[in-house]
């Protein structure tokens, strides 16, 4: 079954990309996309470019905190913050662009953390906990937004059935999400029994770990959404909470599609959910997001990988000599 899934998910991702680009082509057919988007990008003030870059740094700092929290859960304290930050940055910069973040992230992390004495089992727990921390942040923020601003889900009218986009359904979904987070908190405080998934033994984290997750998880999403918010044109009557809610919906759709970086799927959902902003201006903001959150980090990550592997090779040659 695992071998079949290895081929199924890439096909699903490819189909999602092709289908989304076809729909995006229909959205912008007949418009001078290149010229207008370039003009929108040049119109973004330098202060907004700077704020968007700081938001990207905030997001990647939170991702590094994910790894630090997971290592605290494992009782590993001998690895420096610098090593953790570089490992986390490289992992997410590569996995965000490649797709299948759990698998690609596990490979990169094992290559790095095994040099610090971590076993394959410890790295597996670390990857699961980091993924769960991200999921916790998504559920927590989505629960808060849908509970206190249930009209956000109405922005997906036309993409989802009306039954799923009305405010009553949104509020029920929001309260359910907050209930799930509350159960997780109680499980940590009350020391619920561990969960066994095959050979994997997952314990509820200690309260000091859980509390850190509650702050780190939303921080990454808040920073990532901030990139798009500052890239939108000045004078746009769109609140940050609307951008954050739209980002959560679009980013989740991109992850579910298994498309690398949510390519095409993310843009399609985001543009559809922002009907009160000109489509080309939304597209420009999303290009800024891809530049600062995906492309620039990927370039730096490739440099880090080359330097790391060069160091490992030099060490191996010294040992052989």
N, C-alpha and C positions, 0 to 999 in steps of 0.2 A: 504493500500500500504506500509506504514511504517513497519508494522509487517512482511510483505513478505520480504522486503529488509533486515530486521534483520537476516533472515535465508539465503538469497541469497548471501550477501557479504562474510560471513564466508565460504560458499561452494566454491565461486569463488576463495578465497584465498587459500583454501585447494587444489583445482585443480591446481592452479598456482604453488604451492609448489611441488606437486607430479610430474607434468609435467616437471618442471625445474630440479628436481633431476634426473628424468629419462634421460633428455638430458645431464646433467652433468656426469651421469654414463657412457653414451656413449662417452663423451669427454675423460674420464680418464681410461676407461676400459683397462686392461692389463698393467697398470703402477703401480709401487710401491708407491702409493700416500703418505701413512703415513710416511715412512722412509725419502723420499725426502723432503716432506714439513717440517718435524721436523728439518732436516739438514738446510733447508733454513731459518727457524725461528732462529736457533742458530747462523747462519752466520750474522744476522743483528747486526751491531755495537751498542754498548750501547748508543753512542751519537745519533744515529738514533731513538732508542727506546725513549730516552728523548725528542727528537724533536717531535716525533709522539704523545707522552703524552701531550706536551705543545699545540699541535694542537687540541687535544681533549678538553683541558681546554678552548682554544679560542672559540671552537664551542659552548660549554655549556655556556660560558660567554655571547656570542651573543644571545643564546636562553633566558637567563635571561633578557637580554636587550629587547627582544620581549615583555615580560610581563610588564616591566617597561614602555615601550612606550605605550602599550595598556592602562595601568592605567593612564598615563598622558593624553591620549585621553579622558578618562572617568572623568578626573578632580580629581582623587584619589591621594592624596599626603601623607597620614598619615601612609602608610605601609613602613616598613624599607627595605633597600636593602637586608639585610640578609634574611628576611622572603621571599621576592620575589625570591631571588636566589635559596633558598632551595625548594620553591614551584615549580619553573620552572624546576629545575634540576630533581626533583622527577617525575614531570608530563611527561617530555620528556623521561627520562630513562625508565619509565613504558610503555608509549605509543609506543616508538620505538620498544620495544620487543613484546608487545601484539598485535599491529596492531590497525586499526580503530582509529587513533590518535585523530581525532576530538572528538569522543564520549568518549574514555577513558580519554583524557585530560580534557574534560569538567567535568567529575565526580571528578577527583582528585582536580582540581582547585576549584570547588564549595565547596568541603569538607574543603579546606584550607582557601580560601578567605572569605567564609561565617563567619568564626570566626573573621574576621576583619570588618564585617559589610556590605560586598557587597551582593547585591541581586542576584537572579538567572538571571534576565535580564542583569545585569551588567557583570556577569561572561560569559554569552552567547556572548555579544559584545566583551569581552576580547578574548575569544576563536576564534571568527571569525577574529578579527584583527590580532591575532598572526598567524593564518593560512594564512591570506592574506599577512602578512609580509614575511613569508617563500616563498609564491608563487611569490611575487614581486622580491625577491632575485634570485629565479630560472629563472624567465623571463628576468631579467636584465642581469645576467651573461650569460645566453644562447644567448641573443640577441647580446651582445658584442663579444662572442666567434664565433658565426656563421657569424657575419658581417665581422670581421677582420681575421678570420681563418676558412673559410667555408669548407675547406678540412676535418675538424673534423668529419662531418657527414658521410663521406665516409667510416669511420671505421665500420659502421653498414651495409656495403654491404653484402648481403646474408641473413641478418635478416630483412631488409626492402627492398621494391621495388627500383630499380635503379632510378626511377623518383624522389624518396624522398631523395636519398643520393648524388645526383650530386651537384656541388658547386653553381650553379645558384639558385637551390631550397633552399639550405642552406642559401644563402645570403638574399633571399626574406624573409625566415622565421626569420632570424636575424633582419632585418630591421623592420619587422612587430612587433616583440617582443619589440624592442626599441620604436616603435611608440606607443604601448600600455602603456609602462612605461611613455612616454612623456605625454600621455593623462591623466594619473593618476596625474602627477605632475601639469599639467595645471588645472585639476579639483580641486586640493587642493588650488592652488594659486588664482584661480578665484571664489572659493566658490560655486562650482556646487551644484545643488539640491541633497538632500539625496536620498538614494535608500531604498525602502521598500520591504522586503521579508517576506510576511505574517505579523506577528506581530512584526517582527524585523525591527527596524529603524536604518539604517546605514548612518552616516554622513561621507562626505569626511573629512579626518583628517586635522587639522590645519597645516600650513606650517612647524611649528617647530616640529610637530610629523612626518610629511612626510619626512623631511630631515633626521631625526634620522633613519627612516625605510630604507632609501637609503644606509645608512652605515651598519646598523645592519644586514640587510637581506643577503647581500653577505658575510659578515664576517663569519657567521656560516658555509656556504657551503665551503668557502675557507679553514677554519680550518679542516673540516671533510675530504676534499680531501687531505689535507696535511698529514693526518695520513697514507694514502695509498702511497703517494709519497715517504715518508721517509722509508716506509717498503719495497719498491722495492729494488732489489739487486743493489749494487754499480756497476757502469760501464754501467748501462742500459741507452741507448741513448733515453730517453723519457723525454720530457720537462714537467714542472709542468702544463702548460696550457693544454697539451694533457690529463694529468691525471684529471684535473679539468673538462674538457669537457666530458670525459668518465664517470666520477663520476656523473655529472648532468644527463646524459642519463640513466645510470644504476639505480640511485636512483629514478628517475622519473618513470622508468619502474616498480621498486619494489613497489612504492606507488600506481600506477595504478592497480597493480595485487591484492592489498588488502591482500597480504601475510604478516604474522607477521614479521616485520623487513625486508620485501622484501626477505625473506629467499629463496635461490635457484634462484629466478628471478634476483636479483641484481648480484650474482656471474656469472650467465650464460651470461648476457649481457656484463658485464665488461670483462670477459675472451674473448668473441667473438670480442670485440672492441679493444683488445690489441694483435693483431696477431704477433707483432714484439717482444714480450716478452714471454719466455717460460711459458707455461700454469701453471705449478706447482708453479713457482715463483710468478705469479699473484695471485694464490690461497692462497699462504702464506701471501702475503700482505693484502689480503681481510680478512684473519683470524685475523691478527693484528688489522685491522679496527674494526671487530666485537668485539674483546676483549676490546679495549680501548674506543670504542664509544657506545657499547651496553652492554656487559656483566659486566665489572667493574662498570660502572655507575648504572646498575640495582642492583648490590649487595649493593652499598652505598644507593641507593634509598629505598631499603627494610628496611634498618636500620633506615632511616629517618622516614618512614611510621610507623614503630613500636614505635619509640620514640614519634612521634606526637600523635598517638592514645593512647599511655600510658598516656601522659599528659592530653589529653581530658578526658579519663576515670577517672583519679585522680581528675580532676576539677569537673566532674559530681558527683563523690562520696562525695566531700567536700560540694557541694551545697545541696545534699540530706541530709548529716549529719547536 
